[in-house]
Amino acid sequence: MNTIWRRIWRFGLAPVLSRDGLLALESALVDDDRRLLQGITCTPPPLEALNHRAIQGACALGWCGWHGDGLRTVGQLEAYFNRLCDAADAALNEPGACRFFLNWFDDTPRPQMRRELLAEVRLALERRMPAAA
């Protein structure tokens, strides 16, 4: 079982995602929202000429910014995506580390991806809950 993507998620990506972003992703995974896209960052594609266009679909990371943090345009989402990847790379002290998560997300059959990522999202949310007094 490939666990590198989990390490990247747990220690590089999940910590920099907002709680609202994680909750939005959880909902999309549970509902199998077809706007949660595999194989691309977002639609319309992140091209400079389309930066002003409204987001219509996004990958897991983009989804967190779109539905969790209120991003509206392709340009906003692309900048957010790049910041997340840079933060993960820095946290793990490994240039390009985020690619292991992104490749797993893009290449894993959707039912398996949804099941496994949902468990990780819920774990990340649980870790953010304050300890019971």
C-alpha positions as CSV (number, residue, x, y, z in Angstrom):
1,M,0.0,0.0,0.0
2,N,1.3,3.4,-1.0
3,T,1.6,5.6,2.1
4,I,3.7,8.4,0.8
5,W,0.7,10.4,-0.3
6,R,-0.7,10.1,3.3
7,R,2.5,11.5,4.7
8,I,2.3,14.4,2.3
9,W,-1.3,14.9,3.2
10,R,-0.9,14.6,7.0
11,F,2.2,16.6,7.5
12,G,2.4,18.9,4.5
13,L,-1.1,19.7,3.2
14,A,-3.8,19.1,5.8
15,P,-2.1,21.4,8.4
16,V,-2.3,24.4,6.0
17,L,-5.9,23.8,4.9
18,S,-8.5,25.8,6.7
19,R,-11.1,23.9,8.8
20,D,-13.8,25.3,6.4
21,G,-11.8,23.9,3.5
22,L,-11.6,20.5,5.1
23,L,-15.3,20.5,5.9
24,A,-16.1,21.4,2.3
25,L,-13.9,18.6,1.0
26,E,-15.5,16.2,3.4
27,S,-18.9,17.1,2.0
28,A,-17.8,16.8,-1.6
29,L,-16.3,13.3,-1.0
30,V,-19.4,12.1,0.9
31,D,-21.7,13.4,-1.9
32,D,-19.4,12.4,-4.8
33,D,-19.8,15.9,-6.1
34,R,-18.9,15.7,-9.8
35,R,-17.3,19.1,-9.7
36,L,-14.5,17.5,-7.6
37,L,-12.2,16.8,-10.4
38,Q,-9.3,14.3,-10.9
39,G,-6.6,14.8,-13.4
40,I,-6.7,18.6,-13.5
41,T,-6.4,21.5,-11.1
42,C,-9.5,23.3,-12.1
43,T,-11.9,24.1,-14.9
44,P,-11.7,26.4,-16.7
45,P,-8.0,25.6,-16.9
46,P,-5.6,27.8,-15.1
47,L,-4.5,29.9,-18.0
48,E,-3.7,33.6,-17.7
49,A,-6.4,34.5,-20.3
50,L,-9.0,32.7,-18.1
51,N,-7.8,34.0,-14.7
52,H,-11.0,36.1,-14.3
53,R,-13.4,33.3,-15.1
54,A,-15.5,31.7,-12.4
55,I,-14.4,28.3,-11.1
56,Q,-16.6,25.4,-12.3
57,G,-14.7,22.5,-10.9
58,A,-11.5,21.8,-8.9
59,C,-9.2,19.1,-7.5
60,A,-9.2,18.3,-3.8
61,L,-6.8,21.2,-2.9
62,G,-8.6,23.7,-5.1
63,W,-11.9,22.6,-3.7
64,C,-10.8,23.6,-0.2
65,G,-10.1,27.1,-1.4
66,W,-13.2,27.3,-3.6
67,H,-15.8,26.0,-1.3
68,G,-14.1,26.4,2.0
69,D,-12.3,29.7,1.7
70,G,-14.5,31.5,-0.8
71,L,-12.3,31.7,-3.8
72,R,-14.2,32.6,-6.9
73,T,-11.9,32.9,-9.9
74,V,-9.5,30.6,-11.7
75,G,-6.7,33.1,-11.0
76,Q,-7.4,33.0,-7.3
77,L,-7.5,29.3,-7.2
78,E,-4.3,28.9,-9.1
79,A,-2.4,31.2,-6.7
80,Y,-4.0,29.3,-3.7
81,F,-3.0,25.9,-5.2
82,N,0.6,27.1,-5.7
83,R,0.8,28.5,-2.1
84,L,-0.4,25.1,-0.7
85,C,2.1,23.1,-2.7
86,D,4.9,25.5,-1.7
87,A,3.9,25.2,2.0
88,A,3.8,21.4,1.8
89,D,7.2,21.3,0.2
90,A,8.6,23.6,2.8
91,A,7.0,21.7,5.7
92,L,8.4,18.4,4.5
93,N,11.7,20.0,3.4
94,E,11.3,18.3,0.0
95,P,10.9,20.2,-3.3
96,G,8.0,18.9,-5.2
97,A,6.7,16.8,-2.3
98,C,3.1,17.7,-3.1
99,R,3.3,15.7,-6.4
100,F,3.1,12.5,-4.5
101,F,-0.3,13.4,-3.1
102,L,-1.5,15.0,-6.4
103,N,-0.4,11.9,-8.5
104,W,-2.2,9.6,-6.0
105,F,-5.3,11.8,-6.1
106,D,-5.4,12.0,-9.9
107,D,-4.5,8.3,-10.6
108,T,-6.5,6.4,-8.0
109,P,-9.9,5.1,-9.1
110,R,-12.6,7.5,-7.9
111,P,-14.4,5.2,-5.4
112,Q,-11.1,4.3,-3.7
113,M,-9.8,7.9,-3.7
114,R,-13.1,9.1,-2.1
115,R,-13.0,6.4,0.6
116,E,-9.3,6.8,1.5
117,L,-9.2,10.6,1.3
118,L,-12.4,10.9,3.3
119,A,-10.8,9.0,6.1
120,E,-7.8,11.3,6.0
121,V,-10.0,14.4,6.0
122,R,-11.9,13.2,9.0
123,L,-8.7,12.4,10.8
124,A,-7.4,15.9,10.1
125,L,-10.6,17.4,11.4
126,E,-10.5,15.2,14.5
127,R,-7.0,16.3,15.2
128,R,-8.1,19.9,15.2
129,M,-10.8,19.3,17.8
130,P,-9.9,20.6,21.3
131,A,-9.2,17.9,23.8
132,A,-12.1,17.1,26.1
133,A,-11.7,18.8,29.5
